[in-house]
Amino acid sequence: MPKRYSTAEVLRALLRAGFRQVSQRGSHIKLTDGEHVVIVPAGRREIRPGTLNSILNQSGLSKEHFEG
């Protein structure tokens, strides 16, 4: 079973990779690095694997960025 990441873990990894939060509306947080825009669900204990894959695709990062 793949590891599940929380919103806090995903945000930490994106911030380490150079993203910054630009807005939050309702239950979604919007981040950008100037080239990519990523939407992350807020306040989730576990982000589902399909949602994590979408975040990875939006960010252009690999899963290794989230494991380190």
C-alpha positions in Angstrom: 0.0 0.0 0.0 1.5 3.4 -1.0 2.3 5.9 1.7 -0.4 8.5 2.3 0.6 12.2 2.8 -1.2 14.8 4.8 -1.8 18.4 3.5 0.9 19.6 5.9 3.5 17.2 4.4 2.6 18.1 0.8 2.8 21.8 1.6 6.1 21.4 3.3 7.5 19.5 0.3 6.2 22.1 -2.2 7.6 25.0 -0.1 11.0 23.3 0.1 10.9 23.0 -3.8 10.4 26.7 -4.1 6.7 27.1 -4.3 4.9 29.9 -2.4 1.3 30.1 -1.3 -0.6 32.7 -3.3 -4.2 32.2 -2.1 -6.6 30.0 -0.3 -10.3 29.8 -1.1 -12.5 27.5 0.9 -10.9 24.1 1.2 -8.2 24.6 -1.5 -4.7 26.2 -1.3 -3.1 27.6 -4.4 0.7 27.7 -4.8 3.0 28.7 -7.6 6.7 28.7 -8.4 6.3 31.2 -11.2 6.0 28.5 -13.8 3.6 25.9 -12.3 0.4 26.4 -10.4 -0.6 23.8 -7.9 -3.9 23.3 -6.1 -3.8 21.4 -2.8 -6.8 20.4 -0.7 -6.6 22.1 2.8 -6.9 20.3 6.1 -6.7 16.7 5.0 -5.3 14.1 7.2 -4.6 11.9 4.2 -4.4 13.0 0.5 -5.6 10.2 -1.7 -3.1 8.7 -4.2 -4.9 10.0 -7.3 -5.0 13.5 -5.8 -1.3 13.2 -5.0 -0.5 12.2 -8.6 -2.4 15.2 -9.8 -0.4 17.5 -7.5 2.8 15.9 -8.8 1.7 16.4 -12.4 0.8 20.1 -11.7 4.0 20.8 -10.0 6.4 19.0 -12.3 8.0 17.3 -9.3 8.7 13.6 -8.7 7.5 11.6 -5.7 11.1 11.7 -4.3 10.6 15.4 -3.4 7.9 14.2 -1.0 9.9 11.5 0.6 12.9 13.5 1.6 
